[in-house]
């Protein structure tokens, strides 16, 4: 987990996706994983995959288009990209700027988009050489989220002469908040000799107050005798740490709850529902104290804060954003 924003939801667009050179398909489940198929794979052995990074208003983010061709090269194929939205009206074509270039130093060229069939579409003629090719693209959205769960869906289709070689779909959720550590850049040690304090800032990006959500913190541990990252498991039922939250008037204890099956967070530090003003922010202050047994079992800990939205529909994820302090040292007793 990084010291700033960390994406643990599958809706995040990983830039590490690579396509195999020979066929295959991914089963998309609607949660951001690419879907791919290649109707002409038996002849051309072509595979295609698209993915994009987190979309931020007016910021350029990477858009990845990867093709793998295990057969003969294909000249002058049509590569079509289409953008749809879920939970929001389709923006004007001018609200999306999609650009591509040939090679590392070639000039950026804009892909013209037109509204067709409920989506914004653009296509370009390209060659599909043998082997794997990563094409350099970028996307700049001129809008931000206006509600809790809003999704941009990117699809790519590769075809020639009416034959479809491959297609891929990627979903990226627009995030209504940013969550990041505030103030000190260092990470105070977790110790059994006293409390260590941490502050995490939540900024509401919506043009209205953020309501109907819950923030849950969690502490995960890694290293030591356990040798892996995971919940700070209690030793024979005894807790390994204590946690408190500043509610504006003073410090009060936080329940350290085991995660129910429907929760996304292990060892949750359960908070109450809250409200963050429109375009405003709220600071969450925590303090933690390790028991000696925590240092005996683990070397470091990660403190995170997640926004939980319970009113999700089928196929949606309720964990919208996640961030916190990473690599907090734990003093050995």
Order of alpha helices (4+ residues) and beta strands (2+ residues): beta-alpha-beta-beta-beta-beta-beta-beta-beta-beta-beta-beta-beta-beta-beta-beta-beta-beta-beta-beta-beta-alpha-beta-beta
